[in-house]
Amino acid sequence: MRAMVWNVWWRFGDDWRAREKGILATLETYRPDVLGLVESWSGDGTDQPHRLASYAGGLHSAWVPAAAAAYVDPDHPGIDAGLGLVSRWPILSVETIGLPHEQRGGPDPYALVATLDHPRGPLHVIVAGTEWEARYAGDHLAQTRFLAALATDARFDGPLPVLLLADLNAAADQVELAPLLDAMVDTWEAAGADPDAVTLDGRLAIAPRDAVKQLDRRVDHVFARPGRPGLPVTVHGAFLAGDRPIDTVYPSDHYAVGVNLEP
């Protein structure tokens, strides 16, 4: 089973259409079975996960808003920002669950929680993006604690691993990831992949310079926990994708993370 997560940078930048072509080309190369999308868009009668699933053919998709209030951008009226899922297997259910945000306040930020119809049983997947601003560090830690508790909830127990596909805005050596590292498997580390890999690369012209805590770190993650105590999480490899320009354009300001797991 190949799982990937990618912050696809909404419709930001000079040419989101060219970037979407690069996203599609990347997915055609790597062909994930499960793909979590952060900063995905919806509007004009469609949404980005649906478009990607349709281009690939035979895949299933879901999209939910990233927060309780619609994202508003005067340059893209009517286009909302959210979380997406593309799956090889039918999507049985999708729910949105609010994340803690006492410091920032405002509308609830959401996580997407889905159950997929895998041949070996229900496959539970969580897609999320967490707080990134340093001044809301308390919210950031509260959100990763919440996601760790959510992913390990007994209602998701079963024969298959539970997956968290997320832009967590922190690297493995930062305190915000401690709750997840205590509760789940960092599949990148389990694969023995490059410990110095980064998903928010400061060398890119489009890299967000104000993301001081995140720049030049691996902040996008695939975490997994066994479906039941005593079952293993077996990882066969991990890789970055979208880390090269396609027709001179990088598909996103983040690189994607992919892992190959035993289902």
N, C-alpha and C positions, 0 to 999 in steps of 0.2 A: 504494500500500500504506500503510495507516494503522497505525502501531505506537504502543502506549501502555504506560506503566508506572505502577503505583499501589501504594503502601504502604497497605493497607486496614485496618490497626490491629486485626487479629485479632478477638477478642470483647471487647476492652476497652471501657470506657465504661459509661454507665448503660443503654443500650438498643442492643445490637448488631443486633437485628432491624430496628429503624427505620433504622439506618445501612445495613444491607444493602439495604433498599428504595431508599435513595438511591444506593447503588452501582449497582444494577440500572438505575434511571432514568437515571443518567449514561451508562451504557454503551449504553442504548437510543438516547440522543441522539447519541453520537459514533461508535458502531458500529466499533470497531477491528477490523482484520483479525488482529492479533496483540496480545495483552495479557499483560504480565508482572505477577504479583501478589506482593508482599512482605508478610509478616505475615498470611498467609492461614491459614485453619483447616481441620482435618479431624477428623471424629468423628461419632458417632451414625449410622454406616453411610454417610456421604457426605463430601463436601468442598466447600469454597466454589467453586473453579473449575468443578467439575461442576454445581453449582447454577446458577451464572451462565450456563454454556453451555446448560444445559437450558432456562432461562427464555428465552434469546435464540432457541433453536431452530436446529438444524443445525450447531452449532459443536462443536469438539473440545476436550478439556481434559486436563490432567495436574496432579498435585500430588506434591511430595516434602517430607519433613521438612526443617526449616531446620538441624537439627543431628543428630548421631548419637544423642543422648539425647532422649527425649520431653520436651516442655515440660509442666510440671506446674503447675496452678492450682487450688487447692481450690474456687474458685467455679465452675469449669468442668471437673469431673473427666472424664478420657477424651478431652479435646479438645486436639489437638496443634497446634503452630504450624509453618508451613512456607512454601514457595514454590509459586506456581501459574502455570499457563499456560492461556490460552484462545486458540483458533486457528480461523480460518475454514477452514484447510486441515488434512487429516488429519495426525496426529502419528505419524511413522514410528518414532522412538526417543526415549527419555528416559534420561538417566543423572545420577547425583549425583557431584559431584567436590568433595573436601574443600578448604577454604581454609586457608592458614597461620594459626596462632594461638598462637605460641610464648609470648607474654607472658601472655595470658589463660589458656591451658591448657584443660583440660576436654575435652568431646567436640568432635569435628570440626564446624565450621560448613560448610554445603554450598552449592554453586551448582547450579542446575538447567541442564542442557545438553540441548537438544532439536533434532531435525531434523524439519522440516515438509515435506509433499509439495506444494510449490508447483508450479504448471503449468510454470514455466520451469526447474525443477531443485530440488535440495535447498536449503531455507532453514534456516540454522543460527541458533539463538536461545539466548542465555544469560540466565538470570534469577538475580539475586543481591541480597543485602543484606550490607553490610560492617560492620565494627566501628564503634561510635559513641563510646565513652567516651574522653576525652582521655588518660587514664592508659595506654591501650593504643594509643597513636599508632603505635608500631612495627608492631603487627599490622595496623592500618588501612592503612598504606603498603604493607606486604607483600602484603596482599590485593588492592589495586588493581594492584600490579605483576603479581601472579599472574593476575588477570583480563585484563590487557592481553596477557600472553603467551598465555593460553588463547584469547582471541578472535582472535589473529593466527596461531594454529597452522595450518600448511599443510594439515592434514587437513580443514579447513573451506573450502579454496579451491574456487571454483566460479563460476557465472555471477551469483550473487546476493550482495548484501551480507551480512555477518555482523552480527547485532544483539546488543547488550548492553542489557538492560532491567533497571535496578537502582536501588535506594536506596543510594547510595554515601556518604551521610552526610558529604558535603563539597561545596562549591561550586567553580566552575571556577577561582577565584583562590586556592584552598587547595592546599597542597603535595601532599596525598594524591591529588589528581586528575592530577598531572603525568604519571605513567606512561601513563594512558589518553589524555590529550590529545596525547601524543607518538605514540601508536600508532593512534588512531582519530579519527573525526570526531564532534565534539559537535554533534549535529543541531540543537539549539536555536540555537546560535551560527550554524551554517550557514544556518538559516532566516531569520536577521536578526531573531529574536524579541527581546522586551523583555529587555535585559541585567539589569534590576533585578527581574525576576520572582522570586518565592519559592514554594517548595512546602511549607515548614514555617513557618507564619504565626503569629508571636507574638501577633497580635491575637485568635486563637481561644482561648476558655476552655479547650479541651481540649488546647492545645499543650503539649508536654512541656518544662517550665521548666528541667529539668536538662540538656537537650540544648543546652548553651551554644554549642558550635561550629557547630551546625546551624540554630539558630533564626533566622528571617528571612533564609534563604538558599535558593537552588535546589539542593537536595541529591539530587533524584531525576532520573534521566537516561536518555535514549536515545542510546547511542553506536553508531556503525556503522563498519565498515571495508569497502573494496571486496573483492569476491569474489576478484579477482586484481589484481596490480599493473597499473596503467594504466587500470583501470576507474574510473569516477567514482562518488561517492556523491552523488546528486542529491536535494535536500530542497526541497519546495515550500511548506512552512509548518509552524509549531509552535504549540501552544496549551496552556493549562492547562484542566483539567476538575475537577469536584468542588469548585470554589472558591466555591460558593454553597450556603446551606442549602436543604434540601428538606424541606418541612413543618417548618420551624424547626430541623432537625437537619443538621449537617454530616456527610457520609458517612464521613469519616475525619479524623484529625489531620494528614494529608498531603493535598496536592492531587495530582492525576494530571498527568502530562506526556504529551502526544500529538504525533506528528509525521507528516507525509505525505511519503513517499519514493517515488522510482522503484524498482520491484522489479528 
